[in-house]
Each structure stands twice: as C-alpha cells, then as structure tokens.
Amino acid sequence: MSVNLTEVIATTLAHDSGKAADNVTNSNALLWKLKDMGRITTAGGGYELREQLLYNELATKFYDGFETFTIDTSQEVVDAAVYQWKQLGGFSFISGKEKNMNREKWQIVNIANARIKALIAGLENKTGLSLYSLGTGEGGKEFGGLRLLVSDDGAGTVGGINASTYAWWQNQNDVAAGTLVTANIQTRMNAMQLATTRGKDQADLIVADATFFTAYWESLQANARFTNSKMADAGFRTLEFVGAPVCYDPQCATDLTATGTGRMYFLNTKYLQFQKAAGRFFSTEEARKVENADYDVIPNWTMGNLTTDGRFLHGVIGNDGSA
C-alpha cells in the first residue's frame, strides 16, 4: 500500500499535538513564559489589537463629610493601546518527482521528518529574532518586539501612544554609553528591579544576551545555587535574581555587535502578552497543489502580535558601545 508523502507531512504538522506551535513556543524563553502564564491569548477579531491600559491616575482628593467634588471632565484619558496585526507564514514543499522517488514507508518517514524540521527551524529563528526587534524588519511586517515595547530610552510611540506626550507610558531604562562594566552589574540590576516594582507587581522574567548574562553569571560563581529549576527543566540556560528567572537568549541583542554591548530586559509578564488570531498560531493547513507546476505546498500560518498594557512595569539595562 502506497503512502502519500505530502499527506504525511501535513498530517504530522497539523495533528501531532500542535507540533509547530509547541516547538516554536518551547524554543523561546519569552514565549515559553507567556504560555506558562496563560498570556498567549486569542484575540476577539477586529481590524486591530487593543489593550485596555494601566494609565495615569484621574483626579482624586481626600474629602471631609459632605464636601463636593469638582470633576475635571477636560482631562484627557487614554484608555487603550492599539496594535496592528502581523502575519508570519512558511511552507513545506514536495515535488512530484520526490513523491514518486520516495514511495517506501521508511523513505517517506525520513523525508517527512526532514521537511518538518526545516520548516520549524525557520519559524523558530524568524519568531525569535522578531520578538526582540524594533518591529521595523521586512518593511514593518514583523512582530513588534522588545526593542520597541521596552525601548532603550523609554520613549517612542507604542500601541499608538506617544510616550513623549504621556510620560506614564514610558518604560524603565538604563542604557549607558560605552561598554558594560561587569563590576556594577548587580548594582544596575538592583536599581532596575526596584524601578519595575509596584507593590506586589514586579519583574517575573529577565532575559539577557551573552554579554549581560555572562556578567551576572560570573558575579555569582561562588553561589551556584542561584538557578531557577522550572525554566532549567524546560531546557533554558537560567539563573535567578530576586525570585525571577534570568534566561540567556542568543537572539536578545543580535543587532548589537560591538564588544561589551548588550541588553537585559526586566519583564512583568502579567502586563505582556502575545495576542493571536483564532486558528492562526503556527497552524498548518491541508496541502495544496500549485497550478502550472509539479509540486505541492503545505502552508503554516501565524497572525498576531506582542502587546503590553503597562510599559512602566518593564525595563531594560544595556550599553550601546559608544566611546
């Protein structure tokens, strides 16, 4: 009995416990944490993604007895950040020649696994880079990443809100000129931990590139117990800081190449999420025949974006490599 190679690949991707989505999610510390916190959510549709905000306080005052209030109805209230849908797609493909040359079951399994691995690897890499990006890559079509949401200067327009106009929308930031001085890494981390803490709300995930992760790691060499077992068990290189996992991600600052430069992000994942379209999170569709050609493609689609409703609860420390 012959087996259709195209169907094997499509069926494996579509029905093997969300193989593509699981692999991409589990390969990235940020996505893994968001999934663990239930922060990969399905958006309700519409032309845009909306986040109801933690915003500046409305006018309040202490009062006594029957004292009246004067309501300042002219005070502008920004109640939502608006993000754009972004789309990521990929294809596995099989030519008619390959299907005819690989009819034996063992051959089909081997080539199917190879094509699945290649597609997933591409999705993992593209997603990982985008989650740390400014959101300007590929003509502005990529996800808006941490370099945008948690910007180096805390400013910028995010979710349609200009942080220069609304100071409460700025994230915490400590990006210094020059290269990293490892002797003060813990001092800077202490300051950022305090800056991103509001009562019980504090950073629950810290991600860093090699420069900052190594500096923190070396400062703890005599205290190897500073590890986070949960994320370590998930396969991530991890330490711990004030109860929060500190994860190394090589894609965290891939566009910062000068020696001693780098970034470390303090994130409160209660106020960060990846909003996705229903049925469009690394989702595989049925194979389709390409017209006027002898090959089939198996598409995989993602539609969504990384969003936040409280920039001031996230922070970044870094060095820009300048003299």
GIURLIN-V342410 format. One line per field, one symbol per residue. phi: phi as a letter, one per 40 degrees, with the letter a starting at -180 (. if undefined). A space follows every 10 residues. Layout:
BEGIN
phi = ???
END
This chain:
BEGIN
phi = .cbccccccc ccccbcfgdc cccccccbdc cccccccgbc bcccggcbbb bcccbdcccb acabfcdcbb ccccccbcba cbbccbbbba bbabcccccc cbccdccccc cccccccccc cccccccdcc cbccgbcfgg ccdccccccb ccbgcgcbgg bccccbcccc ccaabccgbc bccbdccccd ccdcccbbgc cadbabbacc ccccccdccb dcbcccbbcc cccchccaba afgbcbbcbc ccaccbbcdg ciabbbbbcc baabcbcdgb bfccbccbcc cgababbbcb bbaiacbbba cccbabbabc gcc
END
